[in-house]
Amino acid sequence: MSKHQKSFQLTIQQIDLIEEAVRERIGILAHVVLASGDANSEESRANDGQIRDLNELLGSLHNQKIFYSQVNRTGVPGG
């Protein structure tokens, strides 16, 4: 049985591209819900679920980023 790779090597530009594509897809799904006018339809509920999943993906990508800031001699980020 094959195992999934646990880590990936992506550049900042590749991560940005993924985030832009996910945001674009969220916009398309949200537009479909608004254009249908029926937020209780089966399609709208399915789109809401996909939007939620995509937002969780964006959150996961954000939480895995390492943000660097200037650190002074005490090891505390300076402002």
PyMOL Python script that loads the backbone (N, CA, C, O; Angstrom):
from pymol import cmd

cmd.read_pdbstr("""\
ATOM      1  N   MET A   1       0.842  -1.177   0.000  1.00  0.00           N
ATOM      2  CA  MET A   1       0.000   0.000   0.000  1.00  0.00           C
ATOM      3  C   MET A   1       0.887   1.239   0.000  1.00  0.00           C
ATOM      4  O   MET A   1       1.839   1.326   0.775  1.00  0.00           O
ATOM      5  N   SER A   2       0.578   2.184  -0.856  1.00  0.00           N
ATOM      6  CA  SER A   2       1.397   3.395  -0.934  1.00  0.00           C
ATOM      7  C   SER A   2       1.043   4.367   0.193  1.00  0.00           C
ATOM      8  O   SER A   2      -0.074   4.378   0.708  1.00  0.00           O
ATOM      9  N   LYS A   3       2.028   5.174   0.549  1.00  0.00           N
ATOM     10  CA  LYS A   3       1.828   6.176   1.587  1.00  0.00           C
ATOM     11  C   LYS A   3       1.846   7.561   0.953  1.00  0.00           C
ATOM     12  O   LYS A   3       2.545   7.802  -0.032  1.00  0.00           O
ATOM     13  N   HIS A   4       1.070   8.459   1.530  1.00  0.00           N
ATOM     14  CA  HIS A   4       1.037   9.826   1.041  1.00  0.00           C
ATOM     15  C   HIS A   4       2.244  10.599   1.551  1.00  0.00           C
ATOM     16  O   HIS A   4       2.736  10.358   2.654  1.00  0.00           O
ATOM     17  N   GLN A   5       2.704  11.520   0.738  1.00  0.00           N
ATOM     18  CA  GLN A   5       3.797  12.392   1.147  1.00  0.00           C
ATOM     19  C   GLN A   5       3.274  13.342   2.220  1.00  0.00           C
ATOM     20  O   GLN A   5       2.187  13.899   2.072  1.00  0.00           O
ATOM     21  N   LYS A   6       4.028  13.531   3.289  1.00  0.00           N
ATOM     22  CA  LYS A   6       3.567  14.348   4.410  1.00  0.00           C
ATOM     23  C   LYS A   6       3.969  15.806   4.304  1.00  0.00           C
ATOM     24  O   LYS A   6       3.407  16.644   5.008  1.00  0.00           O
ATOM     25  N   SER A   7       4.921  16.135   3.449  1.00  0.00           N
ATOM     26  CA  SER A   7       5.326  17.531   3.303  1.00  0.00           C
ATOM     27  C   SER A   7       5.593  17.827   1.835  1.00  0.00           C
ATOM     28  O   SER A   7       5.908  16.932   1.052  1.00  0.00           O
ATOM     29  N   PHE A   8       5.463  19.086   1.483  1.00  0.00           N
ATOM     30  CA  PHE A   8       5.640  19.519   0.107  1.00  0.00           C
ATOM     31  C   PHE A   8       6.585  20.711   0.071  1.00  0.00           C
ATOM     32  O   PHE A   8       6.642  21.494   1.019  1.00  0.00           O
ATOM     33  N   GLN A   9       7.310  20.843  -1.004  1.00  0.00           N
ATOM     34  CA  GLN A   9       8.199  21.978  -1.205  1.00  0.00           C
ATOM     35  C   GLN A   9       7.557  22.894  -2.245  1.00  0.00           C
ATOM     36  O   GLN A   9       7.605  22.607  -3.441  1.00  0.00           O
ATOM     37  N   LEU A  10       6.959  23.988  -1.793  1.00  0.00           N
ATOM     38  CA  LEU A  10       6.324  24.953  -2.686  1.00  0.00           C
ATOM     39  C   LEU A  10       6.960  26.317  -2.474  1.00  0.00           C
ATOM     40  O   LEU A  10       7.367  26.661  -1.364  1.00  0.00           O
ATOM     41  N   THR A  11       7.041  27.086  -3.547  1.00  0.00           N
ATOM     42  CA  THR A  11       7.576  28.449  -3.429  1.00  0.00           C
ATOM     43  C   THR A  11       6.462  29.381  -2.966  1.00  0.00           C
ATOM     44  O   THR A  11       5.283  29.030  -3.005  1.00  0.00           O
ATOM     45  N   ILE A  12       6.854  30.561  -2.533  1.00  0.00           N
ATOM     46  CA  ILE A  12       5.884  31.578  -2.123  1.00  0.00           C
ATOM     47  C   ILE A  12       4.941  31.891  -3.282  1.00  0.00           C
ATOM     48  O   ILE A  12       3.737  32.052  -3.082  1.00  0.00           O
ATOM     49  N   GLN A  13       5.490  31.978  -4.490  1.00  0.00           N
ATOM     50  CA  GLN A  13       4.673  32.277  -5.659  1.00  0.00           C
ATOM     51  C   GLN A  13       3.650  31.172  -5.918  1.00  0.00           C
ATOM     52  O   GLN A  13       2.514  31.456  -6.298  1.00  0.00           O
ATOM     53  N   GLN A  14       4.044  29.928  -5.717  1.00  0.00           N
ATOM     54  CA  GLN A  14       3.113  28.820  -5.914  1.00  0.00           C
ATOM     55  C   GLN A  14       1.990  28.837  -4.876  1.00  0.00           C
ATOM     56  O   GLN A  14       0.831  28.582  -5.205  1.00  0.00           O
ATOM     57  N   ILE A  15       2.332  29.134  -3.635  1.00  0.00           N
ATOM     58  CA  ILE A  15       1.321  29.243  -2.576  1.00  0.00           C
ATOM     59  C   ILE A  15       0.364  30.386  -2.900  1.00  0.00           C
ATOM     60  O   ILE A  15      -0.849  30.235  -2.756  1.00  0.00           O
ATOM     61  N   ASP A  16       0.897  31.528  -3.336  1.00  0.00           N
ATOM     62  CA  ASP A  16       0.045  32.666  -3.713  1.00  0.00           C
ATOM     63  C   ASP A  16      -0.901  32.289  -4.842  1.00  0.00           C
ATOM     64  O   ASP A  16      -2.073  32.665  -4.828  1.00  0.00           O
ATOM     65  N   LEU A  17      -0.399  31.555  -5.811  1.00  0.00           N
ATOM     66  CA  LEU A  17      -1.217  31.118  -6.945  1.00  0.00           C
ATOM     67  C   LEU A  17      -2.348  30.195  -6.475  1.00  0.00           C
ATOM     68  O   LEU A  17      -3.484  30.320  -6.932  1.00  0.00           O
ATOM     69  N   ILE A  18      -2.036  29.283  -5.577  1.00  0.00           N
ATOM     70  CA  ILE A  18      -3.054  28.385  -5.024  1.00  0.00           C
ATOM     71  C   ILE A  18      -4.112  29.190  -4.278  1.00  0.00           C
ATOM     72  O   ILE A  18      -5.309  28.958  -4.453  1.00  0.00           O
ATOM     73  N   GLU A  19      -3.676  30.136  -3.446  1.00  0.00           N
ATOM     74  CA  GLU A  19      -4.621  30.948  -2.680  1.00  0.00           C
ATOM     75  C   GLU A  19      -5.517  31.773  -3.601  1.00  0.00           C
ATOM     76  O   GLU A  19      -6.721  31.873  -3.363  1.00  0.00           O
ATOM     77  N   GLU A  20      -4.944  32.362  -4.647  1.00  0.00           N
ATOM     78  CA  GLU A  20      -5.739  33.139  -5.599  1.00  0.00           C
ATOM     79  C   GLU A  20      -6.777  32.265  -6.288  1.00  0.00           C
ATOM     80  O   GLU A  20      -7.922  32.679  -6.466  1.00  0.00           O
ATOM     81  N   ALA A  21      -6.380  31.055  -6.677  1.00  0.00           N
ATOM     82  CA  ALA A  21      -7.303  30.138  -7.351  1.00  0.00           C
ATOM     83  C   ALA A  21      -8.436  29.724  -6.415  1.00  0.00           C
ATOM     84  O   ALA A  21      -9.589  29.646  -6.838  1.00  0.00           O
ATOM     85  N   VAL A  22      -8.123  29.463  -5.167  1.00  0.00           N
ATOM     86  CA  VAL A  22      -9.147  29.080  -4.198  1.00  0.00           C
ATOM     87  C   VAL A  22     -10.107  30.241  -3.967  1.00  0.00           C
ATOM     88  O   VAL A  22     -11.320  30.036  -3.922  1.00  0.00           O
ATOM     89  N   ARG A  23      -9.585  31.452  -3.821  1.00  0.00           N
ATOM     90  CA  ARG A  23     -10.458  32.627  -3.638  1.00  0.00           C
ATOM     91  C   ARG A  23     -11.357  32.851  -4.861  1.00  0.00           C
ATOM     92  O   ARG A  23     -12.526  33.209  -4.720  1.00  0.00           O
ATOM     93  N   GLU A  24     -10.811  32.639  -6.044  1.00  0.00           N
ATOM     94  CA  GLU A  24     -11.592  32.779  -7.277  1.00  0.00           C
ATOM     95  C   GLU A  24     -12.736  31.759  -7.285  1.00  0.00           C
ATOM     96  O   GLU A  24     -13.867  32.093  -7.638  1.00  0.00           O
ATOM     97  N   ARG A  25     -12.441  30.532  -6.899  1.00  0.00           N
ATOM     98  CA  ARG A  25     -13.466  29.482  -6.858  1.00  0.00           C
ATOM     99  C   ARG A  25     -14.542  29.820  -5.826  1.00  0.00           C
ATOM    100  O   ARG A  25     -15.726  29.590  -6.076  1.00  0.00           O
ATOM    101  N   ILE A  26     -14.152  30.357  -4.681  1.00  0.00           N
ATOM    102  CA  ILE A  26     -15.121  30.775  -3.670  1.00  0.00           C
ATOM    103  C   ILE A  26     -16.042  31.844  -4.246  1.00  0.00           C
ATOM    104  O   ILE A  26     -17.256  31.800  -4.042  1.00  0.00           O
ATOM    105  N   GLY A  27     -15.465  32.803  -4.965  1.00  0.00           N
ATOM    106  CA  GLY A  27     -16.257  33.864  -5.580  1.00  0.00           C
ATOM    107  C   GLY A  27     -17.260  33.324  -6.584  1.00  0.00           C
ATOM    108  O   GLY A  27     -18.405  33.773  -6.632  1.00  0.00           O
ATOM    109  N   ILE A  28     -16.829  32.363  -7.384  1.00  0.00           N
ATOM    110  CA  ILE A  28     -17.727  31.760  -8.381  1.00  0.00           C
ATOM    111  C   ILE A  28     -18.871  31.029  -7.683  1.00  0.00           C
ATOM    112  O   ILE A  28     -20.030  31.181  -8.069  1.00  0.00           O
ATOM    113  N   LEU A  29     -18.558  30.243  -6.666  1.00  0.00           N
ATOM    114  CA  LEU A  29     -19.591  29.503  -5.949  1.00  0.00           C
ATOM    115  C   LEU A  29     -20.569  30.441  -5.252  1.00  0.00           C
ATOM    116  O   LEU A  29     -21.775  30.195  -5.251  1.00  0.00           O
ATOM    117  N   ALA A  30     -20.054  31.513  -4.661  1.00  0.00           N
ATOM    118  CA  ALA A  30     -20.921  32.478  -3.985  1.00  0.00           C
ATOM    119  C   ALA A  30     -21.822  33.187  -4.996  1.00  0.00           C
ATOM    120  O   ALA A  30     -22.989  33.449  -4.709  1.00  0.00           O
ATOM    121  N   HIS A  31     -21.290  33.494  -6.165  1.00  0.00           N
ATOM    122  CA  HIS A  31     -22.085  34.159  -7.195  1.00  0.00           C
ATOM    123  C   HIS A  31     -23.232  33.257  -7.662  1.00  0.00           C
ATOM    124  O   HIS A  31     -24.342  33.734  -7.897  1.00  0.00           O
ATOM    125  N   VAL A  32     -22.966  31.978  -7.793  1.00  0.00           N
ATOM    126  CA  VAL A  32     -24.009  31.022  -8.197  1.00  0.00           C
ATOM    127  C   VAL A  32     -25.141  31.018  -7.171  1.00  0.00           C
ATOM    128  O   VAL A  32     -26.315  31.010  -7.540  1.00  0.00           O
ATOM    129  N   VAL A  33     -24.789  31.024  -5.890  1.00  0.00           N
ATOM    130  CA  VAL A  33     -25.799  31.036  -4.828  1.00  0.00           C
ATOM    131  C   VAL A  33     -26.622  32.314  -4.911  1.00  0.00           C
ATOM    132  O   VAL A  33     -27.849  32.262  -4.825  1.00  0.00           O
ATOM    133  N   LEU A  34     -25.969  33.455  -5.074  1.00  0.00           N
ATOM    134  CA  LEU A  34     -26.682  34.728  -5.137  1.00  0.00           C
ATOM    135  C   LEU A  34     -27.545  34.830  -6.388  1.00  0.00           C
ATOM    136  O   LEU A  34     -28.666  35.336  -6.336  1.00  0.00           O
ATOM    137  N   ALA A  35     -27.020  34.348  -7.511  1.00  0.00           N
ATOM    138  CA  ALA A  35     -27.758  34.442  -8.771  1.00  0.00           C
ATOM    139  C   ALA A  35     -28.989  33.547  -8.778  1.00  0.00           C
ATOM    140  O   ALA A  35     -29.982  33.869  -9.431  1.00  0.00           O
ATOM    141  N   SER A  36     -28.938  32.423  -8.060  1.00  0.00           N
ATOM    142  CA  SER A  36     -30.081  31.513  -8.048  1.00  0.00           C
ATOM    143  C   SER A  36     -31.253  32.105  -7.269  1.00  0.00           C
ATOM    144  O   SER A  36     -32.409  31.802  -7.564  1.00  0.00           O
ATOM    145  N   GLY A  37     -30.965  32.939  -6.287  1.00  0.00           N
ATOM    146  CA  GLY A  37     -32.018  33.572  -5.494  1.00  0.00           C
ATOM    147  C   GLY A  37     -32.661  32.642  -4.484  1.00  0.00           C
ATOM    148  O   GLY A  37     -33.521  33.076  -3.718  1.00  0.00           O
ATOM    149  N   ASP A  38     -32.275  31.389  -4.460  1.00  0.00           N
ATOM    150  CA  ASP A  38     -32.852  30.422  -3.530  1.00  0.00           C
ATOM    151  C   ASP A  38     -31.738  29.828  -2.681  1.00  0.00           C
ATOM    152  O   ASP A  38     -31.088  28.859  -3.072  1.00  0.00           O
ATOM    153  N   ALA A  39     -31.529  30.423  -1.515  1.00  0.00           N
ATOM    154  CA  ALA A  39     -30.442  29.977  -0.643  1.00  0.00           C
ATOM    155  C   ALA A  39     -30.729  28.618  -0.015  1.00  0.00           C
ATOM    156  O   ALA A  39     -29.836  28.013   0.578  1.00  0.00           O
ATOM    157  N   ASN A  40     -31.954  28.135  -0.136  1.00  0.00           N
ATOM    158  CA  ASN A  40     -32.311  26.847   0.472  1.00  0.00           C
ATOM    159  C   ASN A  40     -32.312  25.697  -0.521  1.00  0.00           C
ATOM    160  O   ASN A  40     -32.658  24.571  -0.163  1.00  0.00           O
ATOM    161  N   SER A  41     -31.928  25.968  -1.766  1.00  0.00           N
ATOM    162  CA  SER A  41     -31.920  24.897  -2.762  1.00  0.00           C
ATOM    163  C   SER A  41     -30.782  23.916  -2.461  1.00  0.00           C
ATOM    164  O   SER A  41     -29.837  24.235  -1.740  1.00  0.00           O
ATOM    165  N   GLU A  42     -30.898  22.731  -3.026  1.00  0.00           N
ATOM    166  CA  GLU A  42     -29.863  21.707  -2.817  1.00  0.00           C
ATOM    167  C   GLU A  42     -28.515  22.189  -3.357  1.00  0.00           C
ATOM    168  O   GLU A  42     -27.477  21.970  -2.731  1.00  0.00           O
ATOM    169  N   GLU A  43     -28.535  22.850  -4.528  1.00  0.00           N
ATOM    170  CA  GLU A  43     -27.293  23.363  -5.121  1.00  0.00           C
ATOM    171  C   GLU A  43     -26.653  24.419  -4.226  1.00  0.00           C
ATOM    172  O   GLU A  43     -25.435  24.437  -4.047  1.00  0.00           O
ATOM    173  N   SER A  44     -27.477  25.293  -3.668  1.00  0.00           N
ATOM    174  CA  SER A  44     -26.953  26.343  -2.785  1.00  0.00           C
ATOM    175  C   SER A  44     -26.328  25.758  -1.534  1.00  0.00           C
ATOM    176  O   SER A  44     -25.280  26.221  -1.085  1.00  0.00           O
ATOM    177  N   ARG A  45     -26.969  24.740  -0.968  1.00  0.00           N
ATOM    178  CA  ARG A  45     -26.407  24.099   0.227  1.00  0.00           C
ATOM    179  C   ARG A  45     -25.099  23.383  -0.102  1.00  0.00           C
ATOM    180  O   ARG A  45     -24.160  23.399   0.694  1.00  0.00           O
ATOM    181  N   ALA A  46     -25.041  22.751  -1.287  1.00  0.00           N
ATOM    182  CA  ALA A  46     -23.804  22.091  -1.706  1.00  0.00           C
ATOM    183  C   ALA A  46     -22.693  23.121  -1.900  1.00  0.00           C
ATOM    184  O   ALA A  46     -21.554  22.896  -1.491  1.00  0.00           O
ATOM    185  N   ASN A  47     -23.029  24.253  -2.526  1.00  0.00           N
ATOM    186  CA  ASN A  47     -22.038  25.312  -2.725  1.00  0.00           C
ATOM    187  C   ASN A  47     -21.575  25.884  -1.396  1.00  0.00           C
ATOM    188  O   ASN A  47     -20.391  26.175  -1.226  1.00  0.00           O
ATOM    189  N   ASP A  48     -22.496  26.048  -0.451  1.00  0.00           N
ATOM    190  CA  ASP A  48     -22.115  26.543   0.874  1.00  0.00           C
ATOM    191  C   ASP A  48     -21.110  25.602   1.533  1.00  0.00           C
ATOM    192  O   ASP A  48     -20.156  26.051   2.168  1.00  0.00           O
ATOM    193  N   GLY A  49     -21.325  24.300   1.381  1.00  0.00           N
ATOM    194  CA  GLY A  49     -20.387  23.327   1.941  1.00  0.00           C
ATOM    195  C   GLY A  49     -19.020  23.416   1.287  1.00  0.00           C
ATOM    196  O   GLY A  49     -17.996  23.326   1.964  1.00  0.00           O
ATOM    197  N   GLN A  50     -19.001  23.593  -0.042  1.00  0.00           N
ATOM    198  CA  GLN A  50     -17.721  23.734  -0.750  1.00  0.00           C
ATOM    199  C   GLN A  50     -17.022  25.027  -0.343  1.00  0.00           C
ATOM    200  O   GLN A  50     -15.803  25.047  -0.166  1.00  0.00           O
ATOM    201  N   ILE A  51     -17.786  26.103  -0.193  1.00  0.00           N
ATOM    202  CA  ILE A  51     -17.204  27.386   0.230  1.00  0.00           C
ATOM    203  C   ILE A  51     -16.585  27.231   1.612  1.00  0.00           C
ATOM    204  O   ILE A  51     -15.484  27.724   1.854  1.00  0.00           O
ATOM    205  N   ARG A  52     -17.275  26.556   2.515  1.00  0.00           N
ATOM    206  CA  ARG A  52     -16.750  26.324   3.862  1.00  0.00           C
ATOM    207  C   ARG A  52     -15.450  25.523   3.799  1.00  0.00           C
ATOM    208  O   ARG A  52     -14.475  25.863   4.468  1.00  0.00           O
ATOM    209  N   ASP A  53     -15.438  24.459   2.995  1.00  0.00           N
ATOM    210  CA  ASP A  53     -14.232  23.633   2.851  1.00  0.00           C
ATOM    211  C   ASP A  53     -13.067  24.438   2.277  1.00  0.00           C
ATOM    212  O   ASP A  53     -11.931  24.299   2.731  1.00  0.00           O
ATOM    213  N   LEU A  54     -13.347  25.280   1.280  1.00  0.00           N
ATOM    214  CA  LEU A  54     -12.294  26.090   0.661  1.00  0.00           C
ATOM    215  C   LEU A  54     -11.766  27.134   1.633  1.00  0.00           C
ATOM    216  O   LEU A  54     -10.567  27.412   1.649  1.00  0.00           O
ATOM    217  N   ASN A  55     -12.651  27.721   2.450  1.00  0.00           N
ATOM    218  CA  ASN A  55     -12.195  28.672   3.462  1.00  0.00           C
ATOM    219  C   ASN A  55     -11.329  27.988   4.507  1.00  0.00           C
ATOM    220  O   ASN A  55     -10.358  28.571   4.989  1.00  0.00           O
ATOM    221  N   GLU A  56     -11.673  26.755   4.859  1.00  0.00           N
ATOM    222  CA  GLU A  56     -10.827  25.993   5.787  1.00  0.00           C
ATOM    223  C   GLU A  56      -9.455  25.719   5.170  1.00  0.00           C
ATOM    224  O   GLU A  56      -8.437  25.768   5.861  1.00  0.00           O
ATOM    225  N   LEU A  57      -9.432  25.430   3.863  1.00  0.00           N
ATOM    226  CA  LEU A  57      -8.163  25.228   3.169  1.00  0.00           C
ATOM    227  C   LEU A  57      -7.313  26.494   3.220  1.00  0.00           C
ATOM    228  O   LEU A  57      -6.115  26.431   3.498  1.00  0.00           O
ATOM    229  N   LEU A  58      -7.930  27.641   2.952  1.00  0.00           N
ATOM    230  CA  LEU A  58      -7.190  28.911   3.028  1.00  0.00           C
ATOM    231  C   LEU A  58      -6.644  29.135   4.434  1.00  0.00           C
ATOM    232  O   LEU A  58      -5.510  29.585   4.601  1.00  0.00           O
ATOM    233  N   GLY A  59      -7.449  28.823   5.438  1.00  0.00           N
ATOM    234  CA  GLY A  59      -6.999  28.972   6.821  1.00  0.00           C
ATOM    235  C   GLY A  59      -5.836  28.051   7.136  1.00  0.00           C
ATOM    236  O   GLY A  59      -4.895  28.441   7.828  1.00  0.00           O
ATOM    237  N   SER A  60      -5.901  26.837   6.631  1.00  0.00           N
ATOM    238  CA  SER A  60      -4.815  25.875   6.851  1.00  0.00           C
ATOM    239  C   SER A  60      -3.523  26.344   6.195  1.00  0.00           C
ATOM    240  O   SER A  60      -2.449  26.251   6.789  1.00  0.00           O
ATOM    241  N   LEU A  61      -3.629  26.847   4.968  1.00  0.00           N
ATOM    242  CA  LEU A  61      -2.439  27.379   4.292  1.00  0.00           C
ATOM    243  C   LEU A  61      -1.858  28.554   5.076  1.00  0.00           C
ATOM    244  O   LEU A  61      -0.644  28.657   5.252  1.00  0.00           O
ATOM    245  N   HIS A  62      -2.730  29.426   5.540  1.00  0.00           N
ATOM    246  CA  HIS A  62      -2.277  30.597   6.294  1.00  0.00           C
ATOM    247  C   HIS A  62      -1.575  30.170   7.587  1.00  0.00           C
ATOM    248  O   HIS A  62      -0.528  30.714   7.939  1.00  0.00           O
ATOM    249  N   ASN A  63      -2.151  29.208   8.281  1.00  0.00           N
ATOM    250  CA  ASN A  63      -1.589  28.786   9.560  1.00  0.00           C
ATOM    251  C   ASN A  63      -0.256  28.061   9.423  1.00  0.00           C
ATOM    252  O   ASN A  63       0.496  27.965  10.393  1.00  0.00           O
ATOM    253  N   GLN A  64       0.049  27.549   8.226  1.00  0.00           N
ATOM    254  CA  GLN A  64       1.314  26.849   8.028  1.00  0.00           C
ATOM    255  C   GLN A  64       2.438  27.778   7.574  1.00  0.00           C
ATOM    256  O   GLN A  64       3.593  27.363   7.481  1.00  0.00           O
ATOM    257  N   LYS A  65       2.099  29.023   7.296  1.00  0.00           N
ATOM    258  CA  LYS A  65       3.133  29.975   6.884  1.00  0.00           C
ATOM    259  C   LYS A  65       3.947  30.395   8.097  1.00  0.00           C
ATOM    260  O   LYS A  65       3.442  30.462   9.217  1.00  0.00           O
ATOM    261  N   ILE A  66       5.200  30.669   7.849  1.00  0.00           N
ATOM    262  CA  ILE A  66       6.073  31.190   8.894  1.00  0.00           C
ATOM    263  C   ILE A  66       6.291  32.658   8.584  1.00  0.00           C
ATOM    264  O   ILE A  66       6.842  33.017   7.544  1.00  0.00           O
ATOM    265  N   PHE A  67       5.849  33.500   9.505  1.00  0.00           N
ATOM    266  CA  PHE A  67       5.975  34.938   9.304  1.00  0.00           C
ATOM    267  C   PHE A  67       7.207  35.424  10.056  1.00  0.00           C
ATOM    268  O   PHE A  67       7.366  35.168  11.250  1.00  0.00           O
ATOM    269  N   TYR A  68       8.057  36.118   9.349  1.00  0.00           N
ATOM    270  CA  TYR A  68       9.288  36.622   9.946  1.00  0.00           C
ATOM    271  C   TYR A  68       9.123  38.102  10.284  1.00  0.00           C
ATOM    272  O   TYR A  68       8.490  38.858   9.546  1.00  0.00           O
ATOM    273  N   SER A  69       9.693  38.490  11.392  1.00  0.00           N
ATOM    274  CA  SER A  69       9.718  39.905  11.766  1.00  0.00           C
ATOM    275  C   SER A  69      11.091  40.197  12.359  1.00  0.00           C
ATOM    276  O   SER A  69      11.844  39.291  12.715  1.00  0.00           O
ATOM    277  N   GLN A  70      11.385  41.455  12.451  1.00  0.00           N
ATOM    278  CA  GLN A  70      12.663  41.838  13.018  1.00  0.00           C
ATOM    279  C   GLN A  70      12.660  41.490  14.509  1.00  0.00           C
ATOM    280  O   GLN A  70      11.705  41.794  15.224  1.00  0.00           O
ATOM    281  N   VAL A  71      13.731  40.855  14.965  1.00  0.00           N
ATOM    282  CA  VAL A  71      13.832  40.449  16.360  1.00  0.00           C
ATOM    283  C   VAL A  71      15.048  41.155  16.961  1.00  0.00           C
ATOM    284  O   VAL A  71      16.126  41.164  16.366  1.00  0.00           O
ATOM    285  N   ASN A  72      14.867  41.745  18.145  1.00  0.00           N
ATOM    286  CA  ASN A  72      15.998  42.427  18.779  1.00  0.00           C
ATOM    287  C   ASN A  72      16.767  41.445  19.667  1.00  0.00           C
ATOM    288  O   ASN A  72      16.477  40.249  19.673  1.00  0.00           O
ATOM    289  N   ARG A  73      17.741  41.952  20.412  1.00  0.00           N
ATOM    290  CA  ARG A  73      18.627  41.085  21.186  1.00  0.00           C
ATOM    291  C   ARG A  73      17.903  40.245  22.224  1.00  0.00           C
ATOM    292  O   ARG A  73      18.405  39.183  22.594  1.00  0.00           O
ATOM    293  N   THR A  74      16.765  40.667  22.700  1.00  0.00           N
ATOM    294  CA  THR A  74      16.039  39.911  23.734  1.00  0.00           C
ATOM    295  C   THR A  74      15.252  38.757  23.136  1.00  0.00           C
ATOM    296  O   THR A  74      14.713  37.924  23.865  1.00  0.00           O
ATOM    297  N   GLY A  75      15.184  38.705  21.803  1.00  0.00           N
ATOM    298  CA  GLY A  75      14.417  37.654  21.145  1.00  0.00           C
ATOM    299  C   GLY A  75      12.962  38.002  20.955  1.00  0.00           C
ATOM    300  O   GLY A  75      12.176  37.190  20.468  1.00  0.00           O
ATOM    301  N   VAL A  76      12.602  39.225  21.343  1.00  0.00           N
ATOM    302  CA  VAL A  76      11.217  39.683  21.216  1.00  0.00           C
ATOM    303  C   VAL A  76      11.109  40.510  19.935  1.00  0.00           C
ATOM    304  O   VAL A  76      11.943  41.384  19.699  1.00  0.00           O
ATOM    305  N   PRO A  77      10.096  40.250  19.105  1.00  0.00           N
ATOM    306  CA  PRO A  77       9.934  41.053  17.884  1.00  0.00           C
ATOM    307  C   PRO A  77       9.824  42.535  18.217  1.00  0.00           C
ATOM    308  O   PRO A  77       9.120  42.924  19.149  1.00  0.00           O
ATOM    309  N   GLY A  78      10.519  43.343  17.454  1.00  0.00           N
ATOM    310  CA  GLY A  78      10.502  44.776  17.658  1.00  0.00           C
ATOM    311  C   GLY A  78       9.542  45.465  16.714  1.00  0.00           C
ATOM    312  O   GLY A  78       9.170  44.911  15.680  1.00  0.00           O
ATOM    313  N   GLY A  79       9.147  46.655  17.063  1.00  0.00           N
ATOM    314  CA  GLY A  79       8.176  47.332  16.225  1.00  0.00           C
ATOM    315  C   GLY A  79       8.640  48.571  15.620  1.00  0.00           C
ATOM    316  O   GLY A  79       7.890  49.220  14.891  1.00  0.00           O
TER     317      GLY A  79
END
""", "prot")
cmd.dss("prot")
cmd.show_as("cartoon", "prot")
cmd.util.cbc("prot")
cmd.orient("prot")
